[in-house]
């Protein structure tokens, strides 16, 4: 598997993979994880104008959650999060779809984090994804992980497991949705091959520190590594990492990095216990 992934990386490099605004998602569950439970991770890539922050959100209705927020044209939006029940929601753009076809109703990250306690509960109401704009979600709790692909027009495909590994970037992996990959998205293919190769090469069981090392990968160039530095001043680069450890019992653990341009890089480790949800923990960056 590693040889196939590295061969794919080489082929993409020879094609001159172009940068694209995007993200890399990966997660492991069950026997793959040291001590059981789940590991889930996102590297957030976008143009340097889109700064991020961590926020402890207490909605008027539903559960509180920790969110990785990003500033976009329509204000601050949730890009990743984990709620009081341990449900983790990570999202990624569908950059393989032409920009003019990416419209549609907004995403559902806030609704998921405030209203659902498990992946199973979300998948029992999977109709909430119907008709949304093109996007990808990685869902995780301590027992299950799932990837949701939403195609142009709102059709949905879901892959899930209770013992294994899932990865995703910014192009469709479901064979039924392959026709929607209309842009080359070469960086997306390169990063998918990269994260597949790096995770396959790790000894089992996996740990949060191993996921952190993957998130810091710079070994495949400025545009195709998992931590992207960007080959152009205004081009996409990694602006944040959001990693979650969901143990079978006990409080979730979060490792987050904020790399807002023009600011000192911030690294924070959080234990999402009762003190955290009460607000007794140190202020968030």
C-alpha positions in Angstrom: 0.0 0.0 0.0 2.8 2.4 0.9 4.5 1.8 -2.4 1.3 2.5 -4.3 0.8 5.7 -2.3 4.3 6.9 -2.9 4.0 6.1 -6.6 0.9 8.2 -6.7 2.7 11.1 -5.0 5.5 10.9 -7.6 3.1 10.9 -10.5 1.3 13.9 -9.1 4.5 15.8 -8.5 5.5 15.2 -12.1 2.2 16.6 -13.2 3.0 19.8 -11.3 0.3 19.7 -8.7 -1.2 23.1 -8.2 -2.2 24.5 -4.8 -5.9 24.7 -3.8 -7.8 26.0 -0.8 -8.6 22.8 1.1 -8.3 20.6 4.2 -7.0 17.1 5.1 -9.1 14.8 7.4 -8.2 11.5 9.0 -9.5 9.3 11.8 -9.0 5.9 13.4 -11.2 3.9 15.7 -11.3 0.6 17.6 -8.3 -1.7 17.6 -6.3 0.8 15.6 -6.1 3.1 18.6 -4.0 2.7 21.8 -6.4 2.1 24.7 -9.4 1.9 22.3 -11.7 4.8 21.4 -11.0 7.2 18.5 -8.5 9.6 17.1 -9.7 12.3 14.7 -7.8 15.1 13.0 -8.1 18.0 10.6 -5.5 20.3 9.0 -7.3 23.4 7.9 -5.9 25.0 4.7 -7.0 28.2 3.2 -5.7 31.6 2.0 -3.9 33.6 4.6 -6.7 36.2 4.9 -8.9 33.7 6.7 -7.8 33.8 10.3 -9.0 31.3 12.9 -9.7 31.0 16.6 -10.9 28.5 19.2 -14.3 29.2 20.9 -16.3 27.6 23.6 -19.8 27.8 22.3 -22.9 27.7 24.5 -25.9 27.8 22.2 -29.3 28.8 23.5 -30.5 25.3 22.9 -28.5 22.1 22.9 -25.0 21.1 24.0 -22.0 23.3 24.4 -19.1 22.6 22.1 -15.5 23.6 21.4 -15.1 24.9 17.9 -12.3 25.9 15.5 -13.8 29.0 14.0 -12.7 30.7 10.7 -13.4 34.2 9.5 -14.9 34.1 6.0 -16.9 36.5 3.8 -20.1 35.8 5.8 -18.4 36.1 9.2 -17.2 33.5 11.7 -18.0 29.9 10.8 -17.4 26.5 12.4 -14.7 24.4 10.6 -14.2 21.7 13.3 -15.6 21.0 16.8 -16.2 18.5 19.6 -19.2 18.7 21.9 -19.9 17.8 25.5 -20.9 14.3 24.5 -17.7 13.8 22.5 -19.2 14.0 19.0 -16.6 15.4 16.7 -17.4 17.1 13.4 -14.7 18.1 10.9 -15.5 19.5 7.5 -13.7 20.0 4.2 -14.5 21.9 1.0 -15.2 20.1 -2.4 -12.5 21.9 -4.4 -12.7 19.3 -7.2 -16.1 20.8 -8.0 -16.1 24.0 -10.2 -16.7 27.1 -8.1 -19.9 27.9 -9.9 -21.3 24.5 -8.8 -20.4 24.8 -5.1 -23.5 26.9 -4.0 -26.4 25.6 -2.0 -27.7 25.7 1.5 -25.0 26.2 4.2 -23.5 23.4 6.2 -24.8 21.8 9.4 -21.8 21.8 11.7 -23.4 24.0 14.4 -26.6 21.9 14.3 -24.7 18.6 14.6 -22.5 19.8 17.5 -25.4 21.3 19.4 -27.9 18.5 18.8 -26.3 15.1 18.5 -24.3 12.9 20.9 -23.1 10.2 18.6 -22.3 9.3 15.0 -25.1 6.7 15.1 -27.6 9.4 16.1 -26.5 11.6 13.2 -26.7 8.7 10.7 -30.2 7.9 11.9 -31.1 11.4 10.7 -28.9 11.5 7.6 -31.6 13.3 5.6 -30.3 16.5 7.2 -27.5 16.4 4.6 -29.8 16.1 1.6 -29.8 19.1 -0.6 -26.8 20.8 1.0 -24.0 22.3 -1.1 -21.0 20.2 -2.1 -19.0 19.4 1.0 -17.3 16.7 3.1 -17.8 15.8 6.8 -15.8 13.5 9.0 -17.8 12.5 12.1 -16.4 10.7 15.1 -17.3 9.5 18.6 -15.5 7.1 20.9 -17.0 4.1 19.0 -17.5 5.0 15.4 -16.2 7.2 12.6 -17.9 8.2 9.3 -17.2 10.3 6.2 -20.2 12.1 4.5 -19.8 13.1 0.9 -22.4 15.6 -0.4 -22.5 16.0 -4.2 -23.7 18.9 -6.3 -27.5 18.7 -6.3 -27.5 17.3 -2.7 -27.1 13.6 -3.1 -25.2 11.9 -0.2 -22.9 8.9 0.2 -21.6 7.8 3.6 -18.8 5.5 4.6 -18.4 4.4 8.3 -16.5 2.0 10.5 -16.2 0.9 14.1 -12.7 -0.6 13.6 -10.5 1.0 11.0 -9.1 4.1 9.5 -10.8 6.8 7.2 -9.1 9.6 5.3 -10.4 12.3 3.1 -9.2 15.5 1.3 -11.2 17.6 -1.3 -12.3 15.3 -4.1 -15.0 12.6 -4.2 -13.9 9.0 -3.3 -17.3 7.4 -3.8 -17.3 5.8 -7.3 -20.9 7.0 -7.9 -19.7 10.6 -7.4 -16.5 10.4 -9.5 -18.1 12.4 -12.3 -18.3 15.4 -10.0 -14.4 15.6 -9.8 -14.3 18.0 -12.7 -11.3 20.1 -11.6 -7.9 18.4 -11.4 -7.5 19.0 -7.6 -4.0 17.7 -7.9 -3.0 18.8 -4.4 -6.1 17.0 -3.0 -5.0 13.8 -4.6 -1.4 14.3 -3.5 -2.4 15.0 0.2 -4.7 12.0 0.2 -1.9 9.7 -1.0 0.4 11.4 1.6 -1.9 10.9 4.6 -2.6 7.3 3.5 1.1 6.5 3.2 2.0 8.2 6.5 -0.8 6.5 8.5 -0.1 3.1 6.8 3.6 3.3 7.8 2.9 3.9 11.6 3.1 1.0 14.0 -0.2 0.0 15.6 -1.8 1.0 17.9 -2.0 4.7 17.1 -1.7 7.5 19.5 -2.5 11.2 19.5 1.2 12.0 19.4 1.4 10.0 16.2 -1.5 12.0 14.7 0.2 15.2 15.8 3.4 14.2 13.9 1.4 13.5 10.8 -0.3 16.9 11.1 3.2 18.5 11.1 4.4 16.8 7.9 6.3 19.1 5.6 8.0 16.3 3.6 6.1 16.7 0.3 6.7 20.3 -0.7 4.9 23.6 0.1 1.6 22.7 -1.5 1.3 18.9 -1.1 2.5 18.3 2.4 -0.1 17.9 5.2 1.3 21.1 6.9 1.3 23.3 3.8 3.5 26.4 3.8 2.3 27.6 0.4 4.3 28.3 -2.7 2.7 31.7 -3.3 2.2 34.7 -0.9 -1.6 34.6 -1.2 -1.9 30.9 -1.9 -3.4 28.3 0.3 -1.4 27.2 3.4 -2.2 25.4 6.6 -3.7 27.8 9.1 -4.7 25.4 11.9 -4.6 21.8 13.1 -7.4 20.3 15.2 -6.8 16.9 16.7 -9.1 15.0 19.1 -8.6 11.9 21.3 -11.9 10.3 22.3 -11.3 7.6 24.9 -13.8 4.8 25.6 -14.4 6.5 29.0 -13.3 9.9 30.4 -12.9 13.4 29.0 -11.8 14.0 25.3 -8.4 15.5 24.7 -7.8 18.2 22.1 -4.5 19.3 20.5 -4.9 22.5 18.5 -2.5 24.7 16.6 -3.4 28.2 15.3 -1.0 29.7 12.6 -2.7 33.0 11.8 -0.5 35.0 9.4 1.2 37.9 11.2 0.7 36.4 14.6 2.8 34.1 16.8 1.8 30.4 16.3 -0.3 29.2 19.2 -0.3 25.6 20.4 -2.8 24.4 23.0 -3.6 21.1 24.7 -7.1 20.9 26.3 -8.9 18.3 28.4 -12.6 18.7 27.9 -13.7 17.8 31.4 -16.3 19.4 33.7 -13.9 22.3 34.5 -13.6 23.1 30.8 -17.3 23.2 30.1 -17.9 25.3 33.2 -15.3 27.8 31.9 -12.9 27.3 34.7 -10.1 26.3 32.3 -7.6 28.9 31.1 -8.9 31.3 28.4 -8.8 30.0 24.8 -6.4 31.5 22.2 
